[in-house]
Amino acid sequence: MQKPVFSFNPSDVSGMRKLMDEFGNGQYPFSGKNENGEETTCYVYTDRIVLYTNQNNGWRRENIYHRDGTVEELFTEKWK
């Protein structure tokens, strides 16, 4: 089974809710690269989307986009 490919706009809460409804089991991560060429891993749950970015500066950024539109941004560790 091929994994779906998608992109999302964090300011489009309605679009993110559609992703949560469609892929919200969080069972498998989605991997890719962002516009800066940084490695990303995305988990989609029914109530949030969690995006991990291995930034070029060596930090791992965690963005959490909640179903109600609130957003968290954390820098939890160095990855390199």
Residue frames relative to the residue before (quaternion, step in Angstrom):
aa qw qx qy qz dx dy dz
M 1.0000 0.0000 0.0000 0.0000 0.00 0.00 0.00
Q 0.3299 -0.7515 0.5414 0.1821 3.56 -0.80 1.00
K 0.4286 -0.6948 0.5124 0.2664 3.57 -0.94 0.90
P 0.5083 -0.6447 0.4660 0.3299 3.59 -1.04 0.67
V 0.2920 -0.7095 0.6122 0.1910 3.51 -1.26 0.50
F 0.1435 0.7885 -0.5890 0.1039 3.55 -0.89 0.90
S 0.1696 -0.7185 0.6549 0.1617 3.49 -1.37 0.20
F 0.1124 -0.8001 0.5836 0.0811 3.55 -1.15 0.40
N 0.3472 -0.7001 0.5924 0.1959 3.47 -1.26 0.63
P 0.3965 -0.7582 0.4610 0.2353 3.63 -0.43 1.15
S 0.6604 0.4890 -0.3289 0.4654 3.60 1.15 -0.35
D 0.6227 0.5052 -0.3351 0.4946 3.61 1.31 -0.08
V 0.1880 -0.8304 0.5168 0.0893 3.57 0.26 1.30
S 0.6294 0.5377 -0.3350 0.4500 3.59 0.98 -0.78
G 0.6634 0.4996 -0.2978 0.4708 3.59 0.95 -0.86
M 0.6531 0.4990 -0.3181 0.4724 3.58 1.00 -0.77
R 0.6175 0.5348 -0.3480 0.4599 3.60 1.04 -0.68
K 0.6203 0.5327 -0.3389 0.4654 3.60 1.05 -0.73
L 0.6383 0.5063 -0.3248 0.4805 3.60 1.00 -0.79
M 0.6441 0.5223 -0.3188 0.4590 3.59 0.97 -0.84
D 0.6610 0.5042 -0.3025 0.4662 3.57 1.00 -0.83
E 0.7313 0.4476 -0.2418 0.4542 3.58 0.94 -0.88
F 0.8213 0.2066 -0.0679 0.5273 3.59 0.91 -0.94
G 0.3746 0.8296 -0.3716 0.1826 3.56 1.33 0.18
N 0.4657 0.6815 -0.4743 0.3061 3.61 1.04 0.36
G 0.3465 -0.7829 0.4654 0.2244 3.63 1.21 -0.24
Q 0.3915 0.7653 -0.4465 0.2484 3.55 1.28 0.16
Y 0.8066 0.1411 -0.0503 0.5719 3.58 0.95 -0.83
P 0.3879 -0.7048 0.5334 0.2614 3.59 -0.96 0.78
F 0.3101 -0.6927 0.6148 0.2145 3.51 -1.31 0.43
S 0.1502 -0.8048 0.5717 0.0543 3.58 -0.79 0.99
G 0.2056 0.7769 -0.5803 0.1319 3.53 -1.18 0.54
K 0.4482 -0.6354 0.5375 0.3263 3.51 -1.27 -0.52
N 0.3933 -0.7046 0.5364 0.2471 3.52 -1.13 0.64
E 0.7578 -0.3990 0.2730 0.4381 3.56 -1.33 -0.05
N 0.6741 0.4672 -0.2875 0.4947 3.61 1.26 -0.32
G 0.5424 -0.6369 0.3872 0.3875 3.58 1.30 0.08
E 0.4701 0.6738 -0.4403 0.3620 3.60 1.25 0.29
E 0.5181 -0.6373 0.4799 0.3085 3.58 -1.10 0.78
T 0.0518 -0.7987 0.5994 0.0057 3.56 -0.95 0.92
T 0.0889 -0.7417 0.6608 0.0738 3.53 -1.28 0.54
C 0.0914 -0.8177 0.5682 -0.0123 3.54 -0.75 1.10
Y 0.1164 -0.7592 0.6383 0.0506 3.55 -0.96 0.97
V 0.1473 -0.7877 0.5949 0.0623 3.56 -0.85 0.99
Y 0.0554 -0.7766 0.6273 -0.0182 3.54 -0.78 1.15
T 0.6608 -0.5174 0.3544 0.4125 3.59 -1.21 0.19
D 0.7799 0.3289 -0.1745 0.5032 3.62 1.13 -0.53
R 0.8055 0.0893 -0.0490 0.5838 3.61 1.26 -0.06
I 0.2422 -0.6930 0.6498 0.1972 3.50 -1.43 0.25
V 0.1280 -0.7862 0.6028 0.0459 3.56 -0.82 1.03
L 0.0697 -0.8060 0.5875 -0.0183 3.54 -0.68 1.17
Y 0.1349 -0.7687 0.6232 0.0493 3.56 -0.75 1.14
T 0.0624 -0.7892 0.6109 0.0093 3.56 -0.93 0.95
N 0.2496 -0.7243 0.6252 0.1490 3.55 -0.86 1.02
Q 0.2296 -0.8306 0.4972 0.1008 3.53 0.01 1.36
N 0.6131 -0.5757 0.4092 0.3539 3.54 -1.21 0.59
N 0.6529 0.5158 -0.3144 0.4570 3.61 1.20 -0.44
G 0.6350 -0.5765 0.3121 0.4087 3.59 1.30 0.17
W 0.6279 0.5300 -0.3410 0.4567 3.60 1.24 -0.17
R 0.3209 -0.6968 0.6028 0.2195 3.55 -1.21 0.60
R 0.1614 -0.7822 0.5989 0.0589 3.55 -0.72 1.14
E 0.1352 -0.7704 0.6198 0.0645 3.55 -1.05 0.83
N 0.0591 -0.7768 0.6269 0.0034 3.55 -0.70 1.13
I 0.1032 -0.7811 0.6153 0.0262 3.54 -0.87 1.03
Y 0.1145 -0.7900 0.6023 0.0074 3.54 -0.66 1.23
H 0.2100 -0.8140 0.5352 0.0823 3.57 -0.36 1.27
R 0.6639 -0.5406 0.3667 0.3640 3.51 -1.23 0.64
D 0.6984 0.4696 -0.2781 0.4630 3.61 1.05 -0.68
G 0.6320 -0.5693 0.3167 0.4197 3.60 1.31 0.11
T 0.5370 0.6005 -0.4311 0.4065 3.61 1.20 -0.10
V 0.1934 -0.7825 0.5890 0.0576 3.54 -1.18 0.73
E 0.1139 -0.7536 0.6431 0.0743 3.54 -1.15 0.76
E 0.0722 -0.7710 0.6301 0.0572 3.56 -1.16 0.62
L 0.0229 -0.8102 0.5835 -0.0514 3.56 -0.70 1.14
F 0.1541 -0.7263 0.6584 0.1234 3.53 -1.23 0.56
T 0.0847 -0.8854 0.4569 -0.0079 3.53 0.08 1.35
E 0.8283 -0.0332 0.0676 0.5552 3.59 1.04 -0.58
K 0.4672 -0.5942 0.5612 0.3372 3.50 -1.37 0.24
W 0.2259 -0.7896 0.5534 0.1389 3.59 -0.88 0.81
K 0.7895 0.1124 -0.1151 0.5923 3.58 1.22 -0.16
